[in-house]
């Protein structure tokens, strides 16, 4: 009796295994297929997912991404994606600043200086390398002493005398020895009166790198202000974030004056938003809100002052807002109309998210195909440390590269593929029906065997 029951249940298990094998994922189960080209030494290959491809996914966390070989076999893979740098506690530090002078007729070169410093590198005194006569010197910028800060620098916060209102635009350079300087881009702060209110912008973002000294040089030396306070915000970084990738322009809509909305292609961890300011002399204090879908309330994400102003024949533009990287699919910009607004039509925007990299272990013959676009696929990615034994930064740098084939844009699979998918689903339903009937039949057999009276000897 026991052996017969075992055979019954073994038959059911075998059918379940056969069903599972028949239901394995195939490339046709996904709406988008993109051919890949591989180069370098395998067997691991690293692919930077283009945003245009990533937007074809159906799931925010990219659970529906796969790589298949020429035989249609799924490849083991891992995803490397940072939605934001992982930081420890931020620290705000007051630092010393020293004026930098040039002669009035020499504004092209950066000021050269003689410095006196303490044993630990802290600046004690900064003087021009050549003595300038009275009336010849012009304030060109400021030298900041960050030698006492050991963590990467995230933000610069300035204050200056009220005699210099308007916009202050300057270049930012960094150095560890006061001899060799590296550009950290441009900075811009502002103080102006707007609709009888004071509007001030004191903060400038820094690239999250370490430096002992910073040099601020004003693009228009005549407008360089006298600083009254300088602070640097620093934060230790456990892992550097991947670079930002920007979208194509996205059109929006406006249902009432001073309010604009945009629908993103999918839920995304947005970190920057760039608003097109098409009209010169635009000035708009704004508040940005977001949500996952229309059934949820709007949540504030960011606020700031957007402007495009003409000064000395050149446009001065601040059109970006920084976000925390939380997942949103809808955005709403509310504009203070006292500045003139941004027009009746919604401006186009561009959004930026962190780059996503996919690493796969090539098994079987190529060519390899990236597929994505399934609302039901379950996450199948592995941790990098599991996919690559003894994973290290050196191994990461040595990985082979995979790229989307030149000129190929992610496109939905054809109608034939869709029909194939429908057929595959009916096949699965049929298999499940057969399995269910078989289990019922086997259960009936088992019940009949249990009720049969034992044979008398």
VEXVEXTOR-231926 format. One record per residue (C-alpha): z, y, x; residue in three letters. Coordinates in nm, 2 decimals, always signed. Each point is the difference from the previous one (the first is absolute). Last residue first. Layout:
# residues N
site up: Z	north: Y	east: X	r: Ala
...
# end
This chain:
# residues 457
site up: +0.38	north: -1.47	east: -0.47	r: Unk
site up: +0.00	north: +0.27	east: -0.27	r: Unk
site up: -0.25	north: +0.28	east: +0.06	r: Unk
site up: +0.18	north: +0.34	east: -0.02	r: Unk
site up: -0.06	north: +0.19	east: -0.32	r: Unk
site up: -0.28	north: +0.27	east: +0.01	r: Unk
site up: +0.16	north: +0.34	east: -0.05	r: Unk
site up: -0.02	north: +0.11	east: +0.36	r: Unk
site up: -0.36	north: -0.12	east: +0.04	r: Unk
site up: -0.10	north: +0.20	east: -0.31	r: Unk
site up: +0.17	north: +0.31	east: +0.13	r: Unk
site up: -0.18	north: -0.03	east: +0.34	r: Unk
site up: -0.33	north: -0.05	east: -0.17	r: Unk
site up: +0.06	north: +0.30	east: -0.22	r: Unk
site up: +0.09	north: +0.21	east: +0.31	r: Unk
site up: -0.32	north: -0.12	east: +0.16	r: Unk
site up: -0.20	north: +0.12	east: -0.30	r: Unk
site up: +0.18	north: +0.33	east: -0.01	r: Unk
site up: -0.06	north: +0.05	east: +0.37	r: Unk
site up: -0.36	north: -0.09	east: -0.03	r: Unk
site up: -0.04	north: +0.24	east: -0.29	r: Unk
site up: +0.16	north: +0.28	east: +0.20	r: Unk
site up: -0.21	north: -0.08	east: +0.31	r: Unk
site up: -0.33	north: +0.00	east: -0.20	r: Unk
site up: +0.09	north: +0.33	east: -0.16	r: Unk
site up: +0.09	north: +0.15	east: +0.34	r: Unk
site up: -0.33	north: -0.12	east: +0.14	r: Unk
site up: -0.19	north: +0.15	east: -0.29	r: Unk
site up: +0.17	north: +0.33	east: +0.04	r: Unk
site up: -0.08	north: +0.00	east: +0.37	r: Unk
site up: -0.36	north: -0.07	east: -0.08	r: Unk
site up: -0.01	north: +0.27	east: -0.25	r: Unk
site up: +0.13	north: +0.24	east: +0.27	r: Unk
site up: -0.26	north: -0.12	east: +0.24	r: Unk
site up: -0.27	north: +0.07	east: -0.25	r: Unk
site up: +0.13	north: +0.35	east: -0.05	r: Unk
site up: +0.00	north: +0.06	east: +0.37	r: Unk
site up: -0.35	north: -0.14	east: +0.04	r: Unk
site up: -0.11	north: +0.25	east: -0.27	r: Unk
site up: +0.16	north: +0.28	east: +0.20	r: Unk
site up: -0.18	north: -0.12	east: +0.31	r: Unk
site up: -0.33	north: -0.01	east: -0.18	r: Unk
site up: +0.07	north: +0.35	east: -0.12	r: Unk
site up: +0.02	north: +0.11	east: +0.36	r: Unk
site up: +0.30	north: +0.06	east: +0.21	r: Unk
site up: +0.14	north: +0.35	east: +0.02	r: Unk
site up: -0.11	north: +0.21	east: +0.30	r: Unk
site up: +0.18	north: +0.09	east: +0.32	r: Unk
site up: -0.24	north: +0.20	east: +0.21	r: Unk
site up: -0.22	north: -0.15	east: +0.27	r: Unk
site up: -0.17	north: +0.25	east: +0.23	r: Unk
site up: +0.16	north: -0.16	east: +0.31	r: Unk
site up: +0.18	north: -0.33	east: -0.08	r: Unk
site up: +0.36	north: +0.06	east: -0.07	r: Unk
site up: +0.19	north: -0.04	east: +0.33	r: Unk
site up: +0.19	north: -0.28	east: +0.17	r: Unk
site up: +0.16	north: +0.05	east: +0.34	r: Unk
site up: +0.14	north: -0.26	east: +0.24	r: Unk
site up: +0.37	north: +0.04	east: +0.09	r: Unk
site up: +0.10	north: +0.13	east: +0.34	r: Unk
site up: +0.19	north: +0.30	east: -0.12	r: Unk
site up: +0.21	north: -0.21	east: -0.24	r: Unk
site up: +0.07	north: -0.25	east: +0.28	r: Unk
site up: +0.14	north: +0.28	east: +0.22	r: Unk
site up: +0.21	north: +0.13	east: -0.28	r: Unk
site up: +0.16	north: -0.34	east: -0.04	r: Unk
site up: -0.03	north: -0.31	east: -0.22	r: Unk
site up: +0.13	north: -0.31	east: +0.16	r: Unk
site up: -0.18	north: -0.21	east: -0.26	r: Unk
site up: -0.25	north: +0.20	east: -0.20	r: Unk
site up: -0.01	north: -0.08	east: -0.37	r: Unk
site up: +0.38	north: -0.04	east: -0.02	r: Unk
site up: +0.08	north: +0.32	east: +0.19	r: Unk
site up: -0.26	north: +0.18	east: -0.20	r: Unk
site up: +0.17	north: -0.09	east: -0.33	r: Unk
site up: -0.22	north: -0.21	east: -0.22	r: Unk
site up: -0.23	north: +0.11	east: -0.28	r: Unk
site up: -0.05	north: -0.21	east: -0.32	r: Unk
site up: +0.10	north: +0.24	east: -0.28	r: Unk
site up: -0.09	north: -0.14	east: -0.34	r: Unk
site up: -0.34	north: +0.05	east: -0.16	r: Unk
site up: +0.01	north: +0.10	east: -0.37	r: Unk
site up: -0.15	north: +0.35	east: -0.01	r: Unk
site up: -0.28	north: -0.09	east: +0.24	r: Unk
site up: -0.21	north: +0.24	east: +0.21	r: Unk
site up: -0.03	north: -0.09	east: +0.36	r: Unk
site up: -0.23	north: -0.19	east: +0.24	r: Unk
site up: -0.06	north: +0.03	east: +0.37	r: Unk
site up: -0.27	north: -0.24	east: +0.12	r: Unk
site up: -0.03	north: -0.18	east: +0.33	r: Unk
site up: -0.33	north: -0.12	east: +0.15	r: Unk
site up: +0.13	north: -0.23	east: +0.14	r: Unk
site up: +0.10	north: -0.36	east: +0.08	r: Unk
site up: +0.34	north: -0.15	east: -0.05	r: Unk
site up: +0.34	north: +0.17	east: +0.05	r: Unk
site up: +0.02	north: +0.36	east: +0.11	r: Unk
site up: +0.37	north: +0.12	east: -0.01	r: Unk
site up: +0.01	north: +0.33	east: -0.19	r: Unk
site up: +0.14	north: +0.34	east: +0.07	r: Unk
site up: -0.02	north: +0.27	east: -0.27	r: Unk
site up: +0.07	north: +0.36	east: +0.08	r: Unk
site up: +0.09	north: +0.27	east: -0.26	r: Unk
site up: -0.04	north: +0.37	east: +0.07	r: Unk
site up: +0.27	north: +0.22	east: -0.15	r: Unk
site up: -0.11	north: +0.20	east: -0.30	r: Unk
site up: -0.17	north: +0.34	east: -0.04	r: Unk
site up: -0.12	north: +0.17	east: -0.31	r: Unk
site up: -0.29	north: +0.24	east: -0.05	r: Unk
site up: -0.01	north: +0.24	east: -0.29	r: Unk
site up: -0.26	north: +0.17	east: -0.22	r: Unk
site up: +0.10	north: +0.31	east: -0.18	r: Unk
site up: +0.06	north: -0.01	east: -0.38	r: Unk
site up: -0.22	north: +0.24	east: -0.18	r: Unk
site up: +0.16	north: +0.31	east: -0.16	r: Unk
site up: +0.07	north: +0.17	east: +0.33	r: Unk
site up: +0.26	north: -0.05	east: +0.28	r: Unk
site up: +0.27	north: +0.24	east: -0.12	r: Unk
site up: +0.01	north: +0.38	east: +0.04	r: Unk
site up: +0.32	north: +0.00	east: +0.19	r: Unk
site up: +0.20	north: +0.06	east: -0.32	r: Unk
site up: -0.15	north: -0.33	east: -0.13	r: Unk
site up: +0.27	north: -0.21	east: +0.17	r: Unk
site up: -0.19	north: -0.33	east: +0.03	r: Unk
site up: +0.10	north: -0.35	east: -0.13	r: Unk
site up: -0.18	north: -0.28	east: +0.18	r: Unk
site up: +0.01	north: -0.34	east: -0.17	r: Unk
site up: -0.07	north: -0.34	east: +0.17	r: Unk
site up: -0.07	north: -0.34	east: -0.15	r: Unk
site up: +0.00	north: -0.33	east: +0.18	r: Unk
site up: +0.32	north: +0.03	east: +0.20	r: Unk
site up: +0.18	north: -0.22	east: +0.25	r: Unk
site up: +0.25	north: +0.19	east: +0.23	r: Unk
site up: -0.12	north: +0.14	east: +0.33	r: Unk
site up: +0.24	north: +0.29	east: +0.03	r: Unk
site up: -0.26	north: +0.27	east: -0.06	r: Unk
site up: -0.13	north: +0.29	east: +0.21	r: Unk
site up: -0.21	north: +0.27	east: -0.17	r: Unk
site up: -0.32	north: +0.14	east: +0.16	r: Unk
site up: -0.21	north: +0.31	east: -0.07	r: Unk
site up: +0.13	north: +0.26	east: +0.25	r: Unk
site up: -0.31	north: +0.21	east: +0.11	r: Unk
site up: -0.04	north: +0.32	east: +0.19	r: Unk
site up: -0.37	north: +0.09	east: -0.03	r: Unk
site up: -0.14	north: +0.23	east: +0.27	r: Unk
site up: -0.14	north: +0.36	east: -0.02	r: Unk
site up: +0.32	north: +0.16	east: +0.14	r: Unk
site up: +0.20	north: -0.18	east: -0.27	r: Unk
site up: -0.15	north: -0.17	east: -0.30	r: Unk
site up: +0.24	north: -0.20	east: -0.21	r: Unk
site up: -0.01	north: -0.36	east: -0.13	r: Unk
site up: +0.34	north: -0.10	east: -0.13	r: Unk
site up: +0.22	north: -0.28	east: -0.12	r: Unk
site up: +0.38	north: +0.05	east: -0.01	r: Unk
site up: +0.22	north: -0.30	east: -0.04	r: Unk
site up: +0.14	north: -0.27	east: -0.21	r: Unk
site up: +0.03	north: -0.38	east: +0.02	r: Unk
site up: +0.05	north: -0.32	east: -0.19	r: Unk
site up: +0.16	north: +0.09	east: -0.34	r: Unk
site up: +0.00	north: -0.30	east: -0.24	r: Unk
site up: -0.21	north: -0.01	east: -0.32	r: Unk
site up: +0.13	north: -0.22	east: -0.27	r: Unk
site up: -0.14	north: -0.36	east: -0.04	r: Unk
site up: -0.24	north: -0.12	east: -0.27	r: Unk
site up: -0.30	north: +0.18	east: +0.17	r: Unk
site up: +0.01	north: -0.22	east: +0.31	r: Unk
site up: +0.15	north: -0.01	east: +0.35	r: Unk
site up: +0.13	north: +0.36	east: +0.00	r: Unk
site up: -0.05	north: +0.32	east: +0.20	r: Unk
site up: +0.11	north: +0.36	east: +0.02	r: Unk
site up: -0.12	north: +0.29	east: +0.22	r: Unk
site up: +0.15	north: +0.35	east: -0.03	r: Unk
site up: -0.21	north: +0.30	east: +0.11	r: Unk
site up: +0.03	north: +0.36	east: +0.13	r: Unk
site up: -0.36	north: +0.12	east: -0.01	r: Unk
site up: -0.19	north: +0.26	east: +0.21	r: Unk
site up: -0.38	north: +0.01	east: +0.00	r: Unk
site up: -0.17	north: +0.27	east: +0.21	r: Unk
site up: -0.33	north: -0.18	east: +0.03	r: Unk
site up: -0.09	north: -0.24	east: -0.28	r: Unk
site up: -0.07	north: -0.37	east: +0.07	r: Unk
site up: +0.35	north: -0.11	east: +0.07	r: Unk
site up: -0.03	north: -0.38	east: +0.00	r: Unk
site up: +0.34	north: -0.16	east: -0.01	r: Unk
site up: +0.10	north: -0.25	east: +0.27	r: Unk
site up: +0.27	north: -0.25	east: -0.08	r: Unk
site up: +0.20	north: -0.19	east: +0.26	r: Unk
site up: +0.22	north: -0.31	east: +0.00	r: Unk
site up: -0.14	north: -0.21	east: -0.30	r: Unk
site up: +0.13	north: -0.35	east: -0.04	r: Unk
site up: -0.28	north: -0.11	east: -0.24	r: Unk
site up: -0.02	north: -0.13	east: -0.36	r: Unk
site up: -0.37	north: -0.03	east: -0.08	r: Unk
site up: -0.31	north: +0.21	east: -0.03	r: Unk
site up: +0.21	north: +0.32	east: -0.01	r: Unk
site up: +0.00	north: +0.20	east: -0.32	r: Unk
site up: +0.03	north: +0.38	east: +0.05	r: Unk
site up: +0.18	north: +0.27	east: -0.20	r: Unk
site up: -0.01	north: +0.38	east: +0.00	r: Unk
site up: +0.24	north: +0.25	east: -0.16	r: Unk
site up: -0.03	north: +0.38	east: +0.03	r: Unk
site up: -0.17	north: +0.05	east: -0.33	r: Unk
site up: -0.01	north: -0.30	east: -0.22	r: Unk
site up: -0.17	north: -0.34	east: -0.02	r: Unk
site up: -0.15	north: +0.01	east: +0.35	r: Unk
site up: -0.19	north: -0.29	east: +0.15	r: Unk
site up: -0.05	north: -0.15	east: +0.35	r: Unk
site up: -0.28	north: -0.09	east: +0.24	r: Unk
site up: +0.08	north: -0.20	east: +0.32	r: Unk
site up: -0.15	north: +0.09	east: +0.33	r: Unk
site up: -0.04	north: -0.31	east: +0.23	r: Unk
site up: +0.33	north: -0.15	east: +0.13	r: Unk
site up: +0.18	north: +0.07	east: +0.32	r: Unk
site up: +0.15	north: -0.26	east: +0.24	r: Unk
site up: +0.33	north: +0.07	east: +0.17	r: Unk
site up: +0.09	north: -0.17	east: +0.33	r: Unk
site up: +0.23	north: -0.30	east: +0.02	r: Unk
site up: +0.37	north: +0.08	east: +0.02	r: Unk
site up: +0.19	north: -0.03	east: +0.33	r: Unk
site up: +0.29	north: -0.24	east: -0.02	r: Unk
site up: +0.37	north: +0.06	east: +0.05	r: Unk
site up: -0.03	north: +0.38	east: +0.00	r: Unk
site up: +0.29	north: +0.22	east: +0.10	r: Unk
site up: +0.01	north: +0.33	east: -0.19	r: Unk
site up: -0.02	north: +0.36	east: +0.12	r: Unk
site up: +0.01	north: +0.34	east: -0.17	r: Unk
site up: -0.04	north: +0.30	east: +0.22	r: Unk
site up: +0.15	north: +0.34	east: -0.07	r: Unk
site up: -0.09	north: +0.34	east: +0.12	r: Unk
site up: +0.16	north: +0.33	east: -0.12	r: Unk
site up: -0.05	north: +0.37	east: +0.04	r: Unk
site up: -0.36	north: +0.00	east: +0.12	r: Unk
site up: -0.17	north: +0.33	east: +0.08	r: Unk
site up: -0.35	north: -0.02	east: -0.16	r: Unk
site up: -0.34	north: -0.05	east: +0.16	r: Unk
site up: -0.24	north: +0.23	east: -0.20	r: Unk
site up: -0.17	north: +0.17	east: +0.30	r: Unk
site up: -0.04	north: -0.34	east: +0.16	r: Unk
site up: -0.25	north: -0.12	east: -0.26	r: Unk
site up: -0.03	north: -0.38	east: +0.05	r: Unk
site up: +0.37	north: -0.01	east: +0.08	r: Unk
site up: +0.11	north: -0.25	east: +0.27	r: Unk
site up: +0.30	north: -0.23	east: -0.06	r: Unk
site up: +0.10	north: -0.21	east: +0.30	r: Unk
site up: +0.22	north: -0.31	east: -0.04	r: Unk
site up: +0.22	north: -0.15	east: +0.26	r: Unk
site up: +0.17	north: -0.34	east: +0.07	r: Unk
site up: -0.24	north: -0.20	east: -0.22	r: Unk
site up: +0.04	north: -0.30	east: -0.23	r: Unk
site up: -0.25	north: -0.09	east: -0.27	r: Unk
site up: +0.02	north: +0.02	east: -0.38	r: Unk
site up: -0.32	north: +0.20	east: -0.05	r: Unk
site up: +0.17	north: +0.33	east: -0.10	r: Unk
site up: +0.00	north: +0.16	east: -0.34	r: Unk
site up: +0.06	north: +0.37	east: -0.03	r: Unk
site up: +0.28	north: +0.15	east: -0.22	r: Unk
site up: +0.08	north: +0.37	east: -0.07	r: Unk
site up: -0.20	north: +0.07	east: -0.32	r: Unk
site up: +0.13	north: +0.31	east: -0.19	r: Unk
site up: -0.09	north: +0.15	east: -0.34	r: Unk
site up: +0.22	north: +0.30	east: -0.10	r: Unk
site up: -0.04	north: +0.10	east: -0.36	r: Unk
site up: -0.14	north: +0.31	east: -0.16	r: Unk
site up: -0.32	north: -0.19	east: -0.10	r: Unk
site up: -0.04	north: -0.13	east: +0.35	r: Unk
site up: +0.15	north: +0.17	east: +0.31	r: Unk
site up: -0.08	north: -0.16	east: +0.33	r: Unk
site up: +0.14	north: -0.22	east: +0.27	r: Unk
site up: -0.22	north: -0.27	east: +0.16	r: Unk
site up: +0.00	north: -0.28	east: +0.26	r: Unk
site up: -0.30	north: -0.17	east: +0.16	r: Unk
site up: -0.03	north: -0.25	east: +0.28	r: Unk
site up: -0.30	north: -0.14	east: +0.18	r: Unk
site up: -0.06	north: -0.32	east: +0.19	r: Unk
site up: +0.23	north: -0.19	east: +0.23	r: Unk
site up: -0.20	north: +0.07	east: +0.31	r: Unk
site up: +0.13	north: -0.15	east: +0.32	r: Unk
site up: +0.11	north: +0.21	east: +0.30	r: Unk
site up: +0.04	north: -0.09	east: +0.37	r: Unk
site up: +0.20	north: +0.24	east: +0.21	r: Unk
site up: +0.32	north: +0.07	east: -0.19	r: Unk
site up: +0.12	north: -0.35	east: +0.10	r: Unk
site up: +0.05	north: -0.19	east: -0.33	r: Unk
site up: -0.26	north: +0.19	east: -0.20	r: Unk
site up: -0.10	north: +0.07	east: -0.36	r: Unk
site up: -0.24	north: +0.25	east: -0.15	r: Unk
site up: +0.00	north: +0.17	east: -0.34	r: Unk
site up: -0.27	north: +0.26	east: -0.10	r: Unk
site up: +0.10	north: +0.30	east: -0.22	r: Unk
site up: -0.05	north: +0.15	east: -0.34	r: Unk
site up: +0.26	north: +0.24	east: -0.16	r: Unk
site up: -0.09	north: +0.11	east: -0.35	r: Unk
site up: +0.13	north: +0.32	east: -0.16	r: Unk
site up: +0.31	north: +0.19	east: +0.09	r: Unk
site up: +0.10	north: +0.11	east: +0.35	r: Unk
site up: +0.26	north: +0.27	east: -0.03	r: Unk
site up: +0.23	north: -0.27	east: -0.16	r: Unk
site up: +0.10	north: -0.14	east: +0.34	r: Unk
site up: -0.07	north: -0.37	east: +0.05	r: Unk
site up: +0.11	north: -0.34	east: -0.12	r: Unk
site up: -0.15	north: -0.33	east: +0.12	r: Unk
site up: +0.04	north: -0.37	east: -0.10	r: Unk
site up: -0.19	north: -0.26	east: +0.20	r: Unk
site up: -0.03	north: -0.36	east: -0.13	r: Unk
site up: -0.02	north: -0.36	east: +0.11	r: Unk
site up: +0.10	north: -0.01	east: +0.37	r: Unk
site up: +0.05	north: -0.35	east: +0.15	r: Unk
site up: +0.36	north: -0.06	east: +0.12	r: Unk
site up: +0.15	north: +0.11	east: +0.33	r: Unk
site up: +0.08	north: +0.36	east: -0.08	r: Unk
site up: +0.17	north: +0.20	east: +0.28	r: Unk
site up: -0.33	north: +0.08	east: +0.17	r: Unk
site up: -0.13	north: +0.18	east: -0.31	r: Unk
site up: -0.02	north: +0.34	east: +0.16	r: Unk
site up: -0.25	north: +0.21	east: -0.19	r: Unk
site up: -0.25	north: +0.24	east: +0.16	r: Unk
site up: -0.12	north: +0.29	east: -0.21	r: Unk
site up: -0.32	north: +0.19	east: -0.06	r: Unk
site up: -0.24	north: +0.27	east: +0.12	r: Unk
site up: +0.23	north: +0.30	east: +0.02	r: Unk
site up: -0.20	north: +0.27	east: +0.18	r: Unk
site up: +0.07	north: +0.14	east: +0.34	r: Unk
site up: -0.20	north: +0.29	east: +0.15	r: Unk
site up: +0.22	north: +0.28	east: -0.13	r: Unk
site up: +0.25	north: -0.03	east: +0.28	r: Unk
site up: -0.15	north: -0.18	east: +0.29	r: Unk
site up: -0.03	north: -0.38	east: +0.00	r: Unk
site up: +0.17	north: -0.19	east: +0.28	r: Unk
site up: -0.19	north: -0.32	east: +0.07	r: Unk
site up: +0.13	north: -0.35	east: -0.09	r: Unk
site up: +0.14	north: +0.14	east: -0.32	r: Unk
site up: +0.38	north: -0.09	east: -0.04	r: Unk
site up: +0.19	north: -0.28	east: -0.16	r: Unk
site up: +0.37	north: -0.05	east: +0.05	r: Unk
site up: +0.26	north: -0.28	east: -0.05	r: Unk
site up: -0.22	north: -0.28	east: -0.12	r: Unk
site up: +0.17	north: -0.34	east: -0.04	r: Unk
site up: -0.15	north: -0.26	east: +0.24	r: Unk
site up: +0.32	north: -0.20	east: +0.07	r: Unk
site up: +0.06	north: +0.17	east: +0.33	r: Unk
site up: -0.03	north: +0.35	east: -0.15	r: Unk
site up: -0.32	north: +0.20	east: -0.03	r: Unk
site up: -0.16	north: +0.31	east: +0.14	r: Unk
site up: -0.35	north: +0.07	east: -0.11	r: Unk
site up: -0.30	north: +0.19	east: +0.13	r: Unk
site up: -0.27	north: +0.05	east: -0.26	r: Unk
site up: -0.37	north: +0.00	east: -0.06	r: Unk
site up: -0.12	north: +0.13	east: -0.34	r: Unk
site up: -0.28	north: -0.20	east: -0.16	r: Unk
site up: -0.34	north: +0.15	east: +0.07	r: Unk
site up: -0.22	north: +0.19	east: -0.24	r: Unk
site up: +0.24	north: +0.29	east: -0.08	r: Unk
site up: -0.05	north: +0.19	east: +0.33	r: Unk
site up: -0.06	north: +0.37	east: -0.08	r: Unk
site up: +0.35	north: +0.06	east: -0.13	r: Unk
site up: +0.16	north: -0.18	east: +0.29	r: Unk
site up: +0.17	north: -0.32	east: -0.10	r: Unk
site up: +0.35	north: -0.07	east: -0.11	r: Unk
site up: +0.19	north: -0.31	east: -0.11	r: Unk
site up: +0.34	north: +0.05	east: -0.17	r: Unk
site up: +0.27	north: -0.27	east: +0.04	r: Unk
site up: +0.15	north: -0.22	east: -0.27	r: Unk
site up: +0.33	north: -0.20	east: +0.00	r: Unk
site up: +0.04	north: -0.28	east: -0.25	r: Unk
site up: +0.20	north: -0.06	east: -0.32	r: Unk
site up: -0.01	north: -0.37	east: -0.08	r: Unk
site up: -0.05	north: -0.17	east: -0.34	r: Unk
site up: +0.04	north: -0.38	east: +0.01	r: Unk
site up: -0.16	north: -0.26	east: -0.22	r: Unk
site up: +0.17	north: -0.33	east: -0.06	r: Unk
site up: -0.21	north: -0.30	east: +0.10	r: Unk
site up: -0.37	north: -0.02	east: -0.08	r: Unk
site up: -0.24	north: -0.27	east: -0.12	r: Unk
site up: -0.34	north: +0.17	east: -0.01	r: Unk
site up: -0.15	north: +0.00	east: -0.34	r: Unk
site up: -0.22	north: -0.24	east: -0.21	r: Unk
site up: -0.04	north: -0.22	east: +0.30	r: Unk
site up: -0.26	north: -0.28	east: -0.03	r: Unk
site up: -0.07	north: -0.30	east: +0.21	r: Unk
site up: -0.13	north: -0.28	east: -0.22	r: Unk
site up: -0.01	north: -0.37	east: +0.12	r: Unk
site up: -0.26	north: -0.27	east: -0.04	r: Unk
site up: -0.06	north: -0.38	east: -0.02	r: Unk
site up: -0.37	north: -0.06	east: -0.09	r: Unk
site up: -0.13	north: -0.12	east: -0.34	r: Unk
site up: -0.27	north: -0.26	east: +0.01	r: Unk
site up: -0.34	north: +0.09	east: -0.16	r: Unk
site up: -0.20	north: -0.20	east: +0.25	r: Unk
site up: -0.13	north: +0.32	east: +0.18	r: Unk
site up: +0.36	north: +0.12	east: +0.05	r: Unk
site up: +0.22	north: +0.18	east: -0.25	r: Unk
site up: +0.23	north: +0.30	east: +0.03	r: Unk
site up: +0.24	north: +0.10	east: -0.28	r: Unk
site up: +0.14	north: +0.32	east: -0.17	r: Unk
site up: +0.15	north: -0.04	east: -0.35	r: Unk
site up: +0.36	north: +0.07	east: +0.11	r: Unk
site up: -0.12	north: +0.35	east: +0.11	r: Unk
site up: +0.34	north: +0.16	east: -0.07	r: Unk
site up: -0.16	north: +0.22	east: -0.27	r: Unk
site up: -0.18	north: -0.28	east: -0.17	r: Unk
site up: -0.35	north: +0.00	east: -0.14	r: Unk
site up: -0.17	north: +0.07	east: +0.33	r: Unk
site up: -0.33	north: +0.19	east: +0.00	r: Unk
site up: +0.17	north: +0.31	east: +0.15	r: Unk
site up: +0.06	north: -0.19	east: +0.32	r: Unk
site up: -0.38	north: -0.01	east: +0.07	r: Unk
site up: -0.04	north: +0.38	east: -0.02	r: Unk
site up: +0.33	north: +0.04	east: +0.19	r: Unk
site up: -0.15	north: -0.20	east: +0.30	r: Unk
site up: +0.22	north: -0.29	east: +0.09	r: Unk
site up: +0.06	north: -0.01	east: +0.37	r: Unk
site up: -0.08	north: -0.36	east: +0.10	r: Unk
site up: +0.18	north: -0.19	east: +0.28	r: Unk
site up: -0.13	north: -0.34	east: +0.11	r: Unk
site up: +0.19	north: -0.30	east: +0.12	r: Unk
site up: -0.18	north: -0.30	east: +0.15	r: Unk
site up: -0.13	north: +0.20	east: +0.17	r: Unk
site up: -0.15	north: +0.19	east: +0.29	r: Unk
site up: -0.21	north: +0.30	east: -0.07	r: Unk
site up: -0.23	north: +0.07	east: -0.29	r: Unk
site up: -0.01	north: -0.09	east: -0.37	r: Unk
site up: -0.23	north: +0.13	east: -0.28	r: Unk
site up: +0.12	north: -0.02	east: -0.35	r: Unk
site up: -0.19	north: -0.04	east: -0.33	r: Unk
site up: +0.17	north: +0.17	east: -0.31	r: Unk
site up: +0.06	north: -0.17	east: -0.33	r: Unk
site up: +0.14	north: +0.17	east: -0.31	r: Unk
site up: +0.09	north: -0.15	east: -0.34	r: Unk
site up: +0.21	north: -0.29	east: +0.12	r: Unk
site up: +0.00	north: -0.36	east: -0.14	r: Unk
site up: -0.35	north: -0.05	east: +0.14	r: Unk
site up: +0.14	north: -0.01	east: +0.35	r: Unk
site up: +0.19	north: -0.32	east: -0.10	r: Unk
site up: +0.36	north: -0.06	east: -0.06	r: Unk
site up: +0.12	north: -0.36	east: -0.05	r: Unk
site up: +0.01	north: -0.13	east: -0.36	r: Unk
site up: -0.16	north: -0.34	east: +0.06	r: Unk
site up: +0.25	north: -0.08	east: +0.27	r: Unk
site up: +0.28	north: +0.09	east: -0.24	r: Unk
site up: -0.15	north: -0.22	east: -0.27	r: Unk
site up: -0.03	north: -0.29	east: +0.24	r: Unk
site up: +0.36	north: +0.04	east: +0.10	r: Unk
site up: +0.11	north: +0.00	east: -0.36	r: Unk
site up: -0.20	north: -0.31	east: -0.07	r: Unk
site up: +0.17	north: -0.17	east: +0.29	r: Unk
site up: +0.34	north: +0.10	east: -0.14	r: Unk
site up: -0.08	north: -0.14	east: -0.34	r: Unk
site up: -0.12	north: -0.33	east: +0.15	r: Unk
site up: +0.31	north: -0.02	east: +0.21	r: Unk
site up: +0.20	north: +0.05	east: -0.32	r: Unk
site up: -0.16	north: -0.31	east: -0.16	r: Unk
site up: +0.02	north: -0.21	east: +0.31	r: Unk
site up: +0.37	north: +0.07	east: +0.03	r: Unk
site up: +0.05	north: -0.10	east: -0.37	r: Unk
site up: -0.17	north: -0.33	east: +0.07	r: Unk
site up: +0.21	north: -0.06	east: +0.30	r: Unk
site up: +0.32	north: +0.06	east: -0.19	r: Unk
site up: -0.10	north: -0.24	east: -0.28	r: Unk
# end
